[in-house]
């Protein structure tokens, strides 16, 4: 099916008055990953309750660009996307851009909205001279995979999940001989996990 570029929808920076709609779309995004049958970490009820606070913080962050797609100021939002600049001391490149929570309402997809949102986020990264980009998406999500592949992103890391009981069942009785280890985390270690990346 050919994508139609529907210019009736405006892509604009999000404002404080949009937070309710951003929360609604975030919950829909989370629900879509669960419906896909994926085994992923999901927001707890407590974290979901703090989404309004989360979006207020993103709007106040100079290193974050949050966009919404709408037909007008008072109309419901139909899409969103966020770009965030991360600093990496001791790494090359020293900063990167992450594309986060790009979402378009299911009934309005294949109209070019996701591409327009991403295009505006790319302009944001260009303004701050950020060339190395990363995005996370769910494996098996065909439309997302097609979008990011079209834009030049290629998978570089795989995050695999499992239930501990399943792993133990596969290992068998030898698992009972495993000696518990003490794990320590250092505040000096910074870890960034990305499923796909793009570098100019």
PEPE-V174250 format. One record per backbone hydrogen bond with DSSP energy under -0.5 kcal/mol. NH is the residue of the N-H (numbers start at 0). CO is the residue of the C=O. E is the energy in kcal/mol with one decimal. If there is no record, write none. Layout:
nh=NH co=CO e=E
nh=NH co=CO e=E
//
This chain:
nh=3 co=109 e=-2.4
nh=5 co=3 e=-1.1
nh=5 co=110 e=-3.2
nh=6 co=4 e=-0.8
nh=8 co=5 e=-0.8
nh=9 co=69 e=-3.6
nh=11 co=9 e=-0.6
nh=11 co=67 e=-2.5
nh=13 co=65 e=-3.0
nh=17 co=14 e=-2.1
nh=18 co=15 e=-1.4
nh=21 co=17 e=-2.4
nh=22 co=18 e=-2.5
nh=23 co=19 e=-2.0
nh=24 co=20 e=-2.5
nh=25 co=21 e=-2.4
nh=26 co=22 e=-2.4
nh=27 co=23 e=-2.0
nh=28 co=24 e=-2.5
nh=29 co=25 e=-2.5
nh=30 co=26 e=-2.5
nh=31 co=27 e=-2.0
nh=32 co=28 e=-1.3
nh=33 co=29 e=-1.3
nh=34 co=30 e=-2.4
nh=35 co=31 e=-1.2
nh=36 co=33 e=-1.6
nh=37 co=32 e=-1.4
nh=39 co=37 e=-0.9
nh=47 co=43 e=-2.7
nh=48 co=44 e=-1.9
nh=49 co=45 e=-0.8
nh=49 co=46 e=-0.6
nh=50 co=47 e=-1.4
nh=53 co=49 e=-2.3
nh=54 co=50 e=-2.6
nh=55 co=51 e=-1.9
nh=56 co=52 e=-2.0
nh=57 co=53 e=-1.9
nh=58 co=54 e=-2.2
nh=59 co=55 e=-1.2
nh=60 co=56 e=-0.6
nh=60 co=57 e=-0.9
nh=61 co=59 e=-0.6
nh=63 co=60 e=-1.6
nh=64 co=82 e=-2.9
nh=66 co=80 e=-3.0
nh=67 co=11 e=-2.7
nh=68 co=78 e=-2.4
nh=69 co=9 e=-2.4
nh=77 co=68 e=-3.2
nh=78 co=68 e=-1.0
nh=79 co=102 e=-2.6
nh=80 co=66 e=-1.6
nh=81 co=99 e=-2.2
nh=82 co=64 e=-2.6
nh=83 co=97 e=-2.1
nh=84 co=62 e=-2.6
nh=85 co=95 e=-3.0
nh=87 co=93 e=-4.0
nh=90 co=87 e=-1.8
nh=95 co=85 e=-2.3
nh=96 co=131 e=-2.7
nh=97 co=83 e=-2.8
nh=98 co=133 e=-2.4
nh=99 co=81 e=-3.5
nh=99 co=97 e=-0.6
nh=102 co=79 e=-2.7
nh=102 co=100 e=-0.7
nh=104 co=77 e=-2.8
nh=107 co=104 e=-2.4
nh=108 co=105 e=-1.2
nh=115 co=111 e=-2.0
nh=116 co=112 e=-2.5
nh=117 co=113 e=-2.7
nh=118 co=114 e=-2.3
nh=119 co=115 e=-1.9
nh=120 co=116 e=-1.9
nh=121 co=117 e=-2.5
nh=122 co=118 e=-1.6
nh=123 co=119 e=-1.6
nh=124 co=120 e=-2.1
nh=125 co=121 e=-2.4
nh=126 co=122 e=-2.2
nh=127 co=123 e=-1.3
nh=128 co=125 e=-1.6
nh=129 co=124 e=-2.9
nh=130 co=128 e=-0.6
nh=132 co=130 e=-0.6
nh=132 co=197 e=-4.0
nh=133 co=96 e=-2.3
nh=134 co=195 e=-2.2
nh=135 co=98 e=-0.6
nh=140 co=137 e=-1.9
nh=141 co=139 e=-1.5
nh=144 co=140 e=-2.8
nh=145 co=141 e=-2.6
nh=146 co=142 e=-2.3
nh=147 co=143 e=-2.6
nh=148 co=144 e=-2.2
nh=149 co=145 e=-2.3
nh=150 co=146 e=-1.5
nh=151 co=148 e=-1.5
nh=152 co=147 e=-2.7
nh=153 co=196 e=-1.6
nh=155 co=194 e=-1.6
nh=156 co=194 e=-0.8
nh=159 co=157 e=-0.7
nh=165 co=162 e=-0.6
nh=166 co=162 e=-1.8
nh=167 co=163 e=-2.6
nh=168 co=164 e=-2.2
nh=169 co=165 e=-1.7
nh=170 co=166 e=-2.1
nh=171 co=167 e=-2.5
nh=174 co=171 e=-2.1
nh=175 co=172 e=-2.1
nh=176 co=173 e=-1.9
nh=177 co=174 e=-1.5
nh=182 co=180 e=-0.6
nh=188 co=185 e=-1.5
nh=189 co=187 e=-0.5
nh=193 co=191 e=-0.5
nh=194 co=134 e=-0.7
nh=195 co=134 e=-1.8
nh=196 co=153 e=-1.7
nh=197 co=132 e=-3.0
nh=199 co=130 e=-0.6
//
